[in-house]
């Protein structure tokens, strides 16, 4: 598929509908909230299958936000199409994660330097060894610098991208010993697609639950209260 073949099967928008930088929460309702609460002149540019995408301005700069859905296959589709068919240069995942490390607390912000994973998604690219896709240094370094300017305490390190939300096995103890900060479900596919397209990607997550302590936030707080993470991501537009 080439640029003259958009809209794609999953994004019903013309070329130029998206800004160079796209924030990508998993939840379509969080995408809507970001557009309405943080952006000006935001316009709905995609709503195929309820995956809402908006383009507007943040402090005068063009920026887009579009949901990814849950898991590597879903974010794999949307990030691939944005990078390769819509000219998007930067995708910043903003979502929730479960803490695997005792130094993290609920509502802490985590920036994913790399993504351990159990996903078959990353194995399609031909490399037969172990794979832990990495963030783009350009976005990672700017995010850390901007977090300092904003007075935000953030944790930067490896996350674990899991294929399963409900699992019969439990690798949390092993991953915690290896210094992995948190578990989520999308970062590895996003980082792999960015590497293939020679584009930029970064995941910024808020800890919504703690695997070690059992503490968790209710669904409405996950959707509406992660403002530090969102404001930090928007500084990268």
C-alpha positions as CSV (number, residue, x, y, z in Angstrom):
1,X,0.0,0.0,0.0
2,X,1.4,3.4,-0.9
3,X,0.4,6.9,0.2
4,X,-2.0,7.3,-2.7
5,X,-4.0,4.3,-1.4
6,X,-5.1,6.0,1.8
7,X,-7.6,5.9,3.6
8,X,-6.4,2.5,4.9
9,X,-8.6,-0.3,6.1
10,X,-8.3,1.0,9.6
11,X,-7.9,4.8,9.3
12,X,-10.5,6.8,7.4
13,X,-8.5,10.0,6.9
14,X,-6.8,11.7,4.0
15,X,-3.1,12.3,3.7
16,X,-2.1,15.2,5.9
17,X,-4.8,14.6,8.5
18,X,-2.2,13.8,11.2
19,X,0.5,15.9,12.7
20,X,4.1,14.8,12.8
21,X,3.6,13.8,16.4
22,X,0.8,11.5,17.6
23,X,0.0,10.7,21.2
24,X,-1.4,7.1,21.4
25,X,-3.4,6.0,24.4
26,X,-4.9,2.6,24.3
27,X,-8.4,3.8,25.3
28,X,-10.5,5.8,22.7
29,X,-12.1,7.7,25.6
30,X,-8.7,8.8,26.8
31,X,-7.9,10.0,23.3
32,X,-11.1,12.0,23.3
33,X,-10.3,13.4,26.8
34,X,-6.8,14.5,25.7
35,X,-8.2,16.3,22.6
36,X,-10.9,18.1,24.6
37,X,-8.9,18.9,27.7
38,X,-5.4,19.7,26.4
39,X,-5.7,20.6,22.7
40,X,-7.3,23.6,20.9
41,X,-9.2,23.5,17.6
42,X,-9.2,19.6,17.8
43,X,-11.0,17.9,15.0
44,X,-12.0,14.3,14.7
45,X,-10.1,12.8,11.8
46,X,-10.8,9.0,12.4
47,X,-13.5,7.0,14.1
48,X,-13.2,3.6,12.3
49,X,-14.2,0.9,14.7
50,X,-14.5,3.5,17.4
51,X,-10.8,4.2,17.4
52,X,-10.9,8.0,17.7
53,X,-8.2,10.2,16.3
54,X,-8.0,14.0,16.6
55,X,-5.7,16.6,15.3
56,X,-5.4,20.1,16.8
57,X,-2.9,22.4,18.5
58,X,-1.0,22.3,21.8
59,X,0.5,25.7,22.7
60,X,0.3,26.6,19.1
61,X,2.0,23.4,17.7
62,X,0.2,20.8,15.6
63,X,-0.3,17.5,17.4
64,X,-2.6,14.5,17.0
65,X,-3.9,11.9,19.4
66,X,-5.4,8.5,18.4
67,X,-6.2,5.4,20.3
68,X,-4.3,2.1,19.7
69,X,-6.6,-0.4,21.3
70,X,-5.0,-3.1,23.5
71,X,-2.1,-5.4,22.8
72,X,0.7,-5.7,20.2
73,X,-1.5,-6.7,17.2
74,X,-3.7,-3.6,17.6
75,X,-1.0,-1.0,18.2
76,X,1.0,-2.8,15.5
77,X,-1.6,-2.0,12.9
78,X,-2.2,1.6,13.8
79,X,1.4,2.6,14.4
80,X,2.5,0.9,11.1
81,X,-0.1,2.8,9.1
82,X,0.6,6.1,10.8
83,X,4.4,5.8,10.2
84,X,4.3,4.4,6.7
85,X,1.1,5.9,5.1
86,X,0.5,9.1,6.9
87,X,4.0,10.5,7.3
88,X,3.9,10.5,11.1
89,X,7.4,10.9,12.6
90,X,6.9,10.5,16.3
91,X,4.4,8.3,18.2
92,X,4.3,8.6,22.0
93,X,2.3,5.9,23.8
94,X,0.6,7.2,26.9
95,X,-1.0,4.5,29.0
96,X,-1.1,2.5,32.2
97,X,1.2,-0.1,33.5
98,X,1.5,-2.5,36.5
99,X,4.5,-2.0,38.7
100,X,7.0,-4.9,39.1
101,X,9.5,-3.0,41.3
102,X,9.2,-2.1,45.0
103,X,10.5,1.4,44.4
104,X,7.5,2.3,42.3
105,X,4.2,3.5,43.6
106,X,0.7,3.8,42.1
107,X,0.5,7.0,40.0
108,X,4.2,7.1,39.4
109,X,5.3,7.9,35.8
110,X,7.5,5.4,34.0
111,X,9.4,6.1,30.7
112,X,10.3,2.9,28.8
113,X,13.9,2.8,27.7
114,X,13.4,-0.7,26.3
115,X,10.8,-3.4,26.2
116,X,11.3,-7.0,27.2
117,X,8.6,-9.0,25.7
118,X,6.9,-12.4,25.1
119,X,5.3,-11.3,21.9
120,X,5.4,-13.2,18.6
121,X,4.9,-9.8,16.9
122,X,8.5,-8.8,17.1
123,X,9.6,-12.2,15.8
124,X,8.2,-11.6,12.3
125,X,11.0,-9.2,11.4
126,X,13.6,-12.0,10.8
127,X,15.9,-11.8,13.8
128,X,16.0,-15.1,15.5
129,X,17.7,-14.1,18.8
130,X,16.3,-12.4,21.8
131,X,14.8,-9.0,21.1
132,X,14.2,-6.0,23.4
133,X,13.2,-3.0,21.2
134,X,14.4,0.4,22.4
135,X,13.0,3.8,22.5
136,X,14.2,6.6,20.3
137,X,17.0,8.5,22.0
138,X,15.7,11.8,20.6
139,X,12.4,11.5,22.4
140,X,13.8,9.7,25.4
141,X,16.4,12.4,26.2
142,X,14.0,15.2,25.6
143,X,11.4,13.6,27.8
144,X,13.8,13.2,30.7
145,X,15.0,16.8,30.3
146,X,11.5,18.2,30.1
147,X,10.4,16.1,33.1
148,X,13.2,17.8,35.1
149,X,12.1,21.2,34.0
150,X,8.5,20.4,35.0
151,X,9.6,19.1,38.4
152,X,8.2,15.6,37.7
153,X,9.8,12.6,39.3
154,X,9.9,9.9,36.6
155,X,11.4,6.4,36.5
156,X,13.3,5.4,33.4
157,X,14.2,1.8,32.5
158,X,13.0,-1.4,30.9
159,X,9.3,-2.4,30.8
160,X,7.9,-5.8,30.0
161,X,5.4,-6.1,27.1
162,X,3.1,-9.0,27.8
163,X,0.9,-10.9,25.4
164,X,-1.5,-11.8,28.2
165,X,-3.5,-9.8,30.7
166,X,-4.8,-13.0,32.4
167,X,-2.0,-15.6,32.6
168,X,-1.5,-19.0,34.1
169,X,2.2,-18.2,34.6
170,X,3.9,-15.5,36.6
171,X,7.2,-14.0,35.6
172,X,6.9,-10.9,37.8
173,X,9.5,-12.1,40.4
174,X,12.1,-12.9,37.8
175,X,11.5,-9.6,35.9
176,X,11.7,-7.6,39.1
177,X,15.1,-9.1,39.9
178,X,16.3,-8.1,36.5
179,X,15.3,-4.5,37.1
180,X,12.3,-4.4,34.9
181,X,10.1,-1.6,36.2
182,X,6.6,-2.4,35.0
183,X,4.4,-4.6,32.8
184,X,2.1,-3.3,29.9
185,X,1.0,-4.7,26.6
186,X,2.0,-2.5,23.6
187,X,5.5,-1.0,23.7
188,X,7.5,-3.7,22.0
189,X,5.4,-3.6,18.9
190,X,5.5,0.2,18.8
191,X,9.3,0.3,19.2
192,X,9.8,-2.4,16.6
193,X,7.6,-0.6,14.0
194,X,9.4,2.7,14.7
195,X,12.8,1.0,14.1
196,X,11.7,-0.6,10.9
197,X,10.3,2.7,9.6
198,X,13.3,4.7,10.8
199,X,10.9,6.8,12.9
200,X,10.7,7.8,16.6
201,X,8.7,6.2,19.4
202,X,8.5,6.5,23.2
203,X,6.2,5.0,25.9
204,X,5.3,7.1,28.9
205,X,3.1,5.2,31.4
206,X,1.4,5.9,34.7
207,X,1.4,3.1,37.3
208,X,-2.2,2.1,37.7
209,X,-1.7,-1.0,39.8
210,X,1.1,-2.7,41.7
211,X,1.8,-6.4,41.1
212,X,3.7,-6.8,44.3
213,X,1.3,-5.0,46.7
214,X,-2.1,-5.6,44.9
215,X,-2.9,-1.9,45.1
216,X,-4.8,-0.6,42.0
217,X,-6.8,2.4,40.7
218,X,-10.4,2.2,39.6
219,X,-11.2,2.4,35.9
220,X,-12.4,6.0,35.9
221,X,-9.1,7.2,37.4
222,X,-7.2,5.3,34.8
223,X,-9.1,7.1,32.1
224,X,-9.2,10.6,33.5
225,X,-6.4,11.4,36.1
226,X,-3.1,10.7,34.4
227,X,-2.4,14.4,33.7
228,X,1.4,14.5,34.5
229,X,2.0,11.8,31.9
230,X,-0.1,13.6,29.2
231,X,1.4,17.0,29.8
232,X,5.0,15.5,29.6
233,X,4.1,13.8,26.3
234,X,2.7,16.9,24.9
235,X,5.9,18.8,25.5
236,X,7.5,16.5,22.8
237,X,5.2,17.7,20.0
